[in-house]
């Protein structure tokens, strides 16, 4: 990456939505002009707080002349193939020029994102999406091909797309909110895709939990990772069989109504050596690969 436009991979502590936004806005004050900040998914997960976060993040990007990547629960403004008036877990990119792009939405929302099972759990209620959209990003005059993979959509890299070559990109960016342990499944999967030459650089952001008692197990673990492929490393192709093995070793599939909240989901992610979770309703998703029609200028 051009040194005048570095990437900054940030995290936030799990908390109330207002506190998360405040934390993120404070961190963004330290991003230098032209920087690209990658935050985990859902700086806000309710539609009301997402509208507030949208306004505040746009303001800080213009004021600080920075760029921010996260997801919000909004009706996207320029998402290809979106249903009119529908809220998605929407990848939302704010640029230093005040532009806002929504080139991707979550394909595999968890059960509790799709439906509120009980009023004591947050009402998120986002729709399903069926496309992975490759995006051309321009960083200081240099164009890169990026693929944005929202949290558990990592699963679609393994099983949702027929030809792995369709996914080839310079950069894969994963704004996550993975339960404790699942971040290890992400690391393992991204490494396989880098070794196969599908991605040159991978960027991963996950939140964390501040524990009241250090003896407790956190629901989520910190991940702020940026790793590039070793140019001298031998390319190790990923066959269809290899991708099936990735599913077998890194994914837990559950009946939707048995996981009514994030806490229920996090009880599954510590299985084995860490597993990401997929609701049965999105297990058989057939993902189409397309392209976002605009270039995003950072």
Helices and strands as residue ranges (DSSP letters): G 3-5, E 7-9, H 17-28, E 36-38, H 47-64, E 67-75, E 87-94, E 100-105, H 111-114, E 131-139, E 142-148, G 151-153, H 154-159, G 164-167, E 169-175, H 182-195, E 199-206, E 223-228, H 240-250, E 251-254, G 256-258, H 262-269, E 276-279, G 280-282, E 288-297
